[in-house]
């Protein structure tokens, strides 16, 4: 009897375990995991608590994209555009998406308020960079989305002050019928240092993949990098920034994971996985 009592999990423990499974779901698979977690818990209220705490974190960490109403575009769910837990800014359309995290849908949208948007001076740099990154995305990521946010200094009105732009790139390829799913995420922070007329970069690249035909293999590879260039006009700065991002994302070995998730994905992925083992998280079960 004592052993049975010791083995009984508390409500808190059950919820934490459920959250762990939800937060560690492979790219694009949290809804499948949630269905199983709900069935195992067999407790509607406990599941709702775990889901309400897990889905927002998962959606932001995986930088999922959701279609805006009336097909006005896509909004990326990321902390850089977060107004509050259920509202996310799309800088390109100046719309704020109201999101249902658990259903992973945008339920409605509203125009962004003036205080939620950058100044005209910052917006000139942001728009120019957004246009160049869109060109790059069209070349490199067939199913990719991107957005450019103002990280700091959104109220700067003209030359003389520093500010920061953040480029977010998210691409997914879900192919469960071929037993594989994958995602690419990269975040580039660009500091515009006015006094020394330099742009300083820091980039974080991450690729996740799950192959589950005749086994269960997951890859989570990460890479960080830095670079710099000169401060120029909005258009020239945008071109330089896009070229530097293109260079880093195509030259580092992590880019070998950006392969089409087709029937040949498993063979290609498994041949690459050993490279990352020991240097980046690579788990198999």
Residue, then its C-alpha position, 0 to 999 in steps of 0.5 A: x500500500x505504501x509503495x502504491x501511495x508513493x507511486x501516485x503522482x500529484x496533480x502538479x506533477x502530472x501537469x508538469x509532465x504533460x507540459x514537458x511533452x507538449x513543449x518538446x513536441x517536434x516541429x508541427x506535431x504539437x496537436x498530435x501530441x496534445x491529443x495523446x496527452x489529453x487522453x492519457x491525463x483523462x482530466x479535462x481541467x488539468x489538460x486545459x491548464x497544461x495546454x494554456x501554459x504550454x502552447x504560447x511558449x511552443x508557438x513562440x519558440x517555434x516561431x509559427x506563422x498564422x494566416x491573417x483574416x482575409x488572407x492579408x498575409x501571415x503573422x509570425x508568433x514571436x516575442x519580438x512582435x508580442x503586444x500581449x499574450x494573445x496579440x502579435x504585431x505584423x509590421x508589414x501590414x501594420x496589423x495586430x493579430x488576435x491569436x488562439x494559441x491552442x487552436x493555432x489560428x488567428x481569430x481576428x485582426x485590428x489596426x496597430x496603434x501609433x504607439x505600437x509602430x516605429x517612427x517614420x525614420x525607423x520605418x524607412x530602414x525597416x521597410x527597406x530591409x523587409x523588402x530585401x529579406x523578402x527577396x532572399x526568402x523567395x530564393x532560399x525558403x519555398x515555404x518560408x516567412x519573414x518579418x522585420x521588427x524594431x527591437x529598440x529605439x522605435x521612437x528615434x526620429x532621425x540621425x544621432x541615436x542608436x536603434x535595433x532591428x530584428x530579422x525573423x525567418x521561419x520555414x517549415x515543411x510538414x510531410x507526415x505521409x512521408x514520415x518526416x517534419x522539419x523547421x528552420x528558424x533564424x533570428x538576426x539582431x542588427x544594432x545600428x550604431x550611429x556614432x561610429x557608423x557601424x552595424x553590428x550583427x548577431x545571428x541565431x540559427x536553428x533547425x529541427x527535424x523529426x524522421x519516424x519511418x522505421x525508427x524515431x530520430x530527432x535533430x535539433x541543431x543550433x549555431x550562433x554567429x556575429x558580423x558587422x558592416x558600415x552604416x549606410x542609407x536605408x536601401x544600401x544598409x538593407x542590401x548589405x544586411x541581406x547579403x550578410x544573412x545570405x552568406x551565413x545561412x548558406x555557408x555554415x554546415x547547419x544549412x545542409x539540413x535545409x533539404x527538401x523533406x521528400x521521400x529521400x529526406x530520411x536517408x539524407x537526414x540520417x547521413x547528416x545527423x552524425x555531424x551534429x552529434x556531440x556539437x549540437x543536440x541530436x537525439x534518437x529514440 
